[in-house]
Amino acid sequence: MKDSEKPDKCPFCGGFIEKGHTTFTVDLQFGVVVVRDVPAFVCSQCGADWIDDSISDKLESIVDDARQKHHLVEVTTLSD
């Protein structure tokens, strides 16, 4: 989601959407990837979150790297 595409209100509960952070997790069947402190748009009421397209690309790279390492658990933060 691009900043210009961000809705003003949450489509789920009607709460306000603000810039914040979230935790992104992926189950790879053989292990789990957890990325903390991911910049996102977050609903102040229900906590639903949306990740920007450029951040999503970075997360995809992290998941691909973890898949190659074949770790049982990989926990990281998103570095700019």
C-alpha positions as YAML, in Angstrom:
chain: A
units: angstrom
residues:
- id: 1
  name: MET
  ca: [0.00, 0.00, 0.00]
- id: 2
  name: LYS
  ca: [1.39, 3.38, -0.97]
- id: 3
  name: ASP
  ca: [0.99, 6.33, 1.39]
- id: 4
  name: SER
  ca: [-1.34, 7.99, -1.13]
- id: 5
  name: GLU
  ca: [-3.55, 4.84, -1.12]
- id: 6
  name: LYS
  ca: [-3.89, 4.74, 2.68]
- id: 7
  name: PRO
  ca: [-7.52, 5.16, 3.75]
- id: 8
  name: ASP
  ca: [-8.26, 7.70, 6.49]
- id: 9
  name: LYS
  ca: [-10.41, 5.24, 8.41]
- id: 10
  name: CYS
  ca: [-10.11, 1.52, 9.04]
- id: 11
  name: PRO
  ca: [-12.34, -0.49, 6.70]
- id: 12
  name: PHE
  ca: [-12.91, -3.04, 9.49]
- id: 13
  name: CYS
  ca: [-13.95, -0.89, 12.47]
- id: 14
  name: GLY
  ca: [-13.92, 2.74, 11.35]
- id: 15
  name: GLY
  ca: [-11.02, 3.68, 13.65]
- id: 16
  name: PHE
  ca: [-8.30, 6.12, 12.64]
- id: 17
  name: ILE
  ca: [-5.27, 4.81, 10.74]
- id: 18
  name: GLU
  ca: [-1.92, 6.16, 11.92]
- id: 19
  name: LYS
  ca: [1.73, 5.49, 11.19]
- id: 20
  name: GLY
  ca: [3.14, 2.95, 13.60]
- id: 21
  name: HIS
  ca: [4.91, -0.41, 13.78]
- id: 22
  name: THR
  ca: [3.86, -4.04, 13.62]
- id: 23
  name: THR
  ca: [5.35, -7.51, 13.89]
- id: 24
  name: PHE
  ca: [5.44, -9.58, 10.69]
- id: 25
  name: THR
  ca: [5.48, -13.39, 10.96]
- id: 26
  name: VAL
  ca: [5.70, -16.15, 8.38]
- id: 27
  name: ASP
  ca: [5.35, -19.91, 8.93]
- id: 28
  name: LEU
  ca: [7.67, -21.68, 6.47]
- id: 29
  name: GLN
  ca: [6.51, -25.16, 7.59]
- id: 30
  name: PHE
  ca: [10.05, -26.07, 8.73]
- id: 31
  name: GLY
  ca: [10.45, -22.89, 10.76]
- id: 32
  name: VAL
  ca: [9.14, -19.43, 11.56]
- id: 33
  name: VAL
  ca: [10.37, -15.96, 10.59]
- id: 34
  name: VAL
  ca: [9.53, -13.05, 12.91]
- id: 35
  name: VAL
  ca: [10.36, -9.48, 11.92]
- id: 36
  name: ARG
  ca: [9.78, -6.92, 14.67]
- id: 37
  name: ASP
  ca: [9.36, -3.13, 14.45]
- id: 38
  name: VAL
  ca: [8.06, -3.12, 10.87]
- id: 39
  name: PRO
  ca: [6.83, 0.34, 9.82]
- id: 40
  name: ALA
  ca: [3.13, 0.12, 9.00]
- id: 41
  name: PHE
  ca: [-0.16, 1.94, 9.00]
- id: 42
  name: VAL
  ca: [-2.04, 0.78, 12.11]
- id: 43
  name: CYS
  ca: [-5.65, 1.25, 13.19]
- id: 44
  name: SER
  ca: [-5.75, 3.01, 16.55]
- id: 45
  name: GLN
  ca: [-8.93, 1.15, 17.50]
- id: 46
  name: CYS
  ca: [-8.67, -2.51, 16.37]
- id: 47
  name: GLY
  ca: [-4.94, -2.80, 15.60]
- id: 48
  name: ALA
  ca: [-5.34, -3.91, 11.97]
- id: 49
  name: ASP
  ca: [-2.21, -3.07, 10.01]
- id: 50
  name: TRP
  ca: [-1.11, -2.41, 6.44]
- id: 51
  name: ILE
  ca: [2.45, -2.54, 5.14]
- id: 52
  name: ASP
  ca: [3.82, -0.22, 2.45]
- id: 53
  name: ASP
  ca: [4.90, -1.83, -0.85]
- id: 54
  name: SER
  ca: [8.57, -0.88, -0.40]
- id: 55
  name: ILE
  ca: [8.61, -2.41, 3.10]
- id: 56
  name: SER
  ca: [6.90, -5.52, 1.75]
- id: 57
  name: ASP
  ca: [9.76, -5.95, -0.75]
- id: 58
  name: LYS
  ca: [12.29, -5.83, 2.12]
- id: 59
  name: LEU
  ca: [10.26, -8.40, 4.08]
- id: 60
  name: GLU
  ca: [10.18, -10.71, 1.07]
- id: 61
  name: SER
  ca: [13.97, -10.55, 0.89]
- id: 62
  name: ILE
  ca: [14.27, -11.39, 4.61]
- id: 63
  name: VAL
  ca: [11.93, -14.37, 4.20]
- id: 64
  name: ASP
  ca: [13.84, -15.63, 1.14]
- id: 65
  name: ASP
  ca: [17.10, -15.41, 3.09]
- id: 66
  name: ALA
  ca: [15.59, -17.29, 6.04]
- id: 67
  name: ARG
  ca: [14.22, -19.95, 3.68]
- id: 68
  name: GLN
  ca: [17.74, -20.53, 2.31]
- id: 69
  name: LYS
  ca: [19.26, -20.72, 5.82]
- id: 70
  name: HIS
  ca: [16.56, -23.24, 6.78]
- id: 71
  name: HIS
  ca: [16.56, -22.09, 10.43]
- id: 72
  name: LEU
  ca: [13.89, -23.35, 12.78]
- id: 73
  name: VAL
  ca: [13.32, -19.81, 14.12]
- id: 74
  name: GLU
  ca: [14.66, -16.51, 12.79]
- id: 75
  name: VAL
  ca: [13.87, -13.28, 14.66]
- id: 76
  name: THR
  ca: [15.07, -9.97, 13.26]
- id: 77
  name: THR
  ca: [14.19, -6.30, 12.99]
- id: 78
  name: LEU
  ca: [13.75, -4.39, 9.77]
- id: 79
  name: SER
  ca: [16.81, -2.23, 9.09]
- id: 80
  name: ASP
  ca: [16.49, 0.75, 6.78]
...
